[in-house]
């Protein structure tokens, strides 16, 4: 789809319609004589990874396929024990 240029005044009047057009794939540039233009475009969705339930189900399927339980590598286990032993409480003072 082509890029559409619109004045700021139109964007202010029709923001819901303009957002719908952008979500439909249109690239819109909002122009204002007193400021640099602004481009509205969609961004790709952020990958959040897999849910832990899916990971656990996958690991259980591997265990079933192999016929034996999965065991944590000793070096990894040692690293995790060290991390847990040395972790500090979360500083939430900036959240207030």
Backbone as CSV, one residue per row, in Angstrom:
resi,resn,N_x,N_y,N_z,CA_x,CA_y,CA_z,C_x,C_y,C_z
1,UNK,0.836,-1.179,0.000,0.000,0.000,0.000,0.881,1.242,0.000
2,UNK,0.416,2.283,-0.587,1.172,3.534,-0.687,1.143,4.292,0.635
3,UNK,2.047,5.219,0.733,2.078,6.095,1.898,1.128,7.260,1.665
4,UNK,0.315,7.560,2.670,-0.631,8.672,2.601,-0.156,9.775,3.522
5,UNK,-0.121,10.997,3.032,0.264,12.160,3.832,-1.001,12.917,4.217
6,UNK,-1.118,13.208,5.505,-2.296,13.951,5.967,-1.841,15.063,6.913
7,UNK,-2.607,16.153,6.987,-2.256,17.223,7.926,-2.626,16.827,9.363
8,UNK,-1.933,17.426,10.308,-2.182,17.156,11.721,-3.645,17.393,12.089
9,UNK,-4.245,18.421,11.547,-5.646,18.737,11.881,-6.574,17.576,11.525
10,UNK,-6.321,16.921,10.399,-7.145,15.759,10.026,-6.897,14.592,10.969
11,UNK,-5.639,14.401,11.341,-5.307,13.311,12.264,-5.995,13.519,13.609
12,UNK,-6.044,14.734,14.067,-6.695,15.034,15.348,-8.205,14.770,15.283
13,UNK,-8.813,15.054,14.142,-10.265,14.856,13.995,-10.633,13.396,13.801
14,UNK,-9.769,12.635,13.129,-10.141,11.286,12.702,-9.187,10.197,13.197
15,UNK,-8.644,10.354,14.398,-7.642,9.401,14.868,-8.128,7.944,14.844
16,UNK,-9.327,7.613,15.324,-9.745,6.200,15.266,-9.763,5.638,13.839
17,UNK,-10.234,6.439,12.880,-10.258,5.990,11.488,-8.845,5.819,10.939
18,UNK,-7.968,6.750,11.298,-6.584,6.666,10.821,-5.894,5.435,11.396
19,UNK,-6.112,5.156,12.682,-5.516,3.958,13.277,-6.036,2.694,12.608
20,UNK,-7.310,2.670,12.270,-7.873,1.513,11.567,-7.194,1.321,10.213
21,UNK,-6.939,2.413,9.524,-6.264,2.330,8.220,-4.837,1.812,8.378
22,UNK,-4.144,2.291,9.407,-2.772,1.823,9.657,-2.784,0.340,9.985
23,UNK,-3.713,-0.093,10.823,-3.807,-1.515,11.181,-4.140,-2.381,9.968
24,UNK,-4.776,-1.777,8.978,-5.100,-2.501,7.744,-3.917,-2.538,6.781
25,UNK,-2.814,-1.877,7.161,-1.609,-1.952,6.351,-1.178,-0.667,5.680
26,UNK,-1.968,0.387,5.829,-1.610,1.663,5.205,-0.538,2.369,6.030
27,UNK,0.388,2.997,5.349,1.458,3.775,5.976,1.027,5.235,5.911
28,UNK,0.944,5.904,7.059,0.439,7.275,7.079,1.485,8.203,7.689
29,UNK,1.710,9.322,7.008,2.612,10.353,7.509,1.758,11.553,7.898
30,UNK,1.913,11.973,9.146,1.179,13.142,9.638,2.126,14.332,9.568
31,UNK,1.665,15.381,8.877,2.509,16.557,8.659,1.960,17.762,9.413
32,UNK,2.884,18.500,9.984,2.563,19.732,10.702,3.654,20.733,10.357
33,UNK,3.258,21.924,9.991,4.248,22.927,9.563,5.231,23.291,10.668
34,UNK,4.832,23.134,11.926,5.683,23.576,13.028,6.552,22.460,13.619
35,UNK,6.494,21.255,13.045,7.271,20.137,13.605,7.603,19.144,12.497
36,UNK,8.582,18.287,12.748,8.914,17.261,11.758,7.736,16.306,11.558
37,UNK,7.599,15.700,10.386,6.505,14.762,10.150,6.646,13.511,11.014
38,UNK,5.514,12.859,11.228,5.461,11.628,12.024,4.874,10.532,11.157
39,UNK,5.513,9.360,11.144,5.017,8.231,10.361,4.300,7.252,11.286
40,UNK,3.081,6.877,10.896,2.332,5.839,11.611,2.391,4.570,10.776
41,UNK,2.831,3.508,11.391,2.918,2.226,10.709,2.784,1.122,11.743
42,UNK,2.437,-0.057,11.323,2.348,-1.162,12.274,3.742,-1.711,12.547
43,UNK,3.882,-2.362,13.673,5.140,-3.025,14.008,4.860,-4.504,14.190
44,UNK,5.845,-5.356,13.948,5.609,-6.781,14.117,5.315,-7.110,15.582
45,UNK,4.503,-8.110,15.823,4.198,-8.471,17.214,5.452,-8.945,17.931
46,UNK,5.501,-8.670,19.220,6.629,-9.090,20.047,6.431,-10.542,20.450
47,UNK,7.453,-11.326,20.225,7.384,-12.725,20.619,7.573,-12.826,22.133
48,UNK,6.669,-13.480,22.766,6.735,-13.642,24.217,7.291,-15.009,24.606
49,UNK,7.709,-15.789,23.619,8.199,-17.122,23.930,7.040,-18.085,24.120
50,UNK,7.371,-19.269,24.568,6.337,-20.281,24.778,5.891,-20.291,26.230
51,UNK,4.628,-20.601,26.467,4.164,-20.727,27.853,4.904,-21.887,28.531
52,UNK,5.142,-21.752,29.820,5.866,-22.790,30.562,5.141,-24.130,30.479
53,UNK,3.812,-24.106,30.426,3.057,-25.359,30.323,3.403,-26.097,29.031
54,UNK,3.622,-25.338,27.955,3.998,-25.949,26.677,5.404,-26.546,26.750
55,UNK,6.318,-25.852,27.409,7.683,-26.348,27.564,7.680,-27.636,28.383
56,UNK,6.935,-27.650,29.476,6.863,-28.848,30.325,6.263,-30.010,29.546
57,UNK,5.200,-29.770,28.798,4.582,-30.837,28.000,5.579,-31.379,26.981
58,UNK,6.365,-30.500,26.368,7.380,-30.925,25.400,8.437,-31.798,26.074
59,UNK,8.903,-31.384,27.244,9.908,-32.171,27.963,9.352,-33.530,28.387
60,UNK,8.110,-33.572,28.806,7.488,-34.858,29.188,7.376,-35.779,27.972
61,UNK,7.084,-35.214,26.804,7.007,-36.022,25.582,8.381,-36.606,25.247
62,UNK,9.440,-35.826,25.441,10.792,-36.331,25.204,11.108,-37.464,26.174
63,UNK,10.759,-37.266,27.440,10.980,-38.331,28.437,10.251,-39.611,28.038
64,UNK,9.011,-39.477,27.610,8.222,-40.638,27.220,8.852,-41.328,26.016
65,UNK,9.313,-40.545,25.044,9.940,-41.094,23.849,11.222,-41.848,24.194
66,UNK,11.997,-41.301,25.108,13.261,-41.926,25.495,13.081,-43.056,26.509
67,UNK,11.977,-43.009,27.215,11.728,-44.039,28.216,12.509,-43.841,29.501
68,UNK,13.034,-42.648,29.692,13.785,-42.347,30.912,13.618,-40.870,31.243
69,UNK,13.762,-40.534,32.527,13.590,-39.124,32.906,14.749,-38.262,32.410
70,UNK,14.430,-37.036,32.104,15.475,-36.082,31.740,16.155,-35.621,33.027
71,UNK,17.474,-35.533,32.987,18.239,-35.145,34.164,19.051,-33.908,33.825
72,UNK,19.065,-32.970,34.751,19.808,-31.742,34.553,21.309,-32.046,34.525
73,UNK,22.003,-31.474,33.560,23.452,-31.582,33.463,24.060,-31.053,34.762
74,UNK,25.073,-31.717,35.314,25.639,-31.334,36.604,26.242,-29.934,36.588
75,UNK,26.881,-29.535,35.502,27.432,-28.178,35.428,26.320,-27.136,35.460
76,UNK,25.246,-27.411,34.746,24.108,-26.495,34.746,23.493,-26.432,36.140
77,UNK,23.345,-27.596,36.762,22.769,-27.645,38.105,23.628,-26.841,39.085
78,UNK,24.943,-26.957,38.962,25.841,-26.200,39.843,25.692,-24.702,39.604
79,UNK,25.583,-24.305,38.334,25.386,-22.893,38.016,24.093,-22.379,38.631
80,UNK,23.041,-23.149,38.529,21.748,-22.735,39.072,21.805,-22.629,40.598
81,UNK,22.475,-23.582,41.258,22.611,-23.518,42.716,23.358,-22.247,43.125
82,UNK,24.400,-21.881,42.373,25.161,-20.670,42.677,24.309,-19.417,42.486
83,UNK,23.549,-19.377,41.408,22.677,-18.226,41.142,21.651,-18.072,42.258
84,UNK,21.039,-19.157,42.644,20.011,-19.115,43.692,20.620,-18.706,45.025
85,UNK,21.794,-19.226,45.331,22.439,-18.915,46.610,22.851,-17.447,46.694
86,UNK,23.146,-16.821,45.571,23.654,-15.455,45.579,22.641,-14.398,45.131
87,UNK,21.409,-14.797,44.913,20.447,-13.797,44.449,20.069,-12.841,45.568
88,UNK,19.764,-11.636,45.162,19.430,-10.580,46.108,17.964,-10.190,45.914
89,UNK,17.347,-9.657,46.967,15.951,-9.234,46.822,15.815,-8.163,45.743
90,UNK,14.710,-8.181,45.058,14.449,-7.200,44.005,14.264,-5.820,44.627
91,UNK,14.920,-4.826,44.045,14.783,-3.458,44.507,13.586,-2.826,43.792
92,UNK,12.510,-2.652,44.526,11.289,-2.079,43.940,11.086,-0.624,44.352
93,UNK,12.104,-0.002,44.933,11.937,1.377,45.421,11.615,2.347,44.289
94,UNK,12.089,2.083,43.094,11.824,2.973,41.957,10.384,2.822,41.448
95,UNK,9.694,1.787,41.862,8.332,1.546,41.389,7.318,2.466,42.057
96,UNK,7.679,3.019,43.185,6.724,3.855,43.941,6.571,5.226,43.363
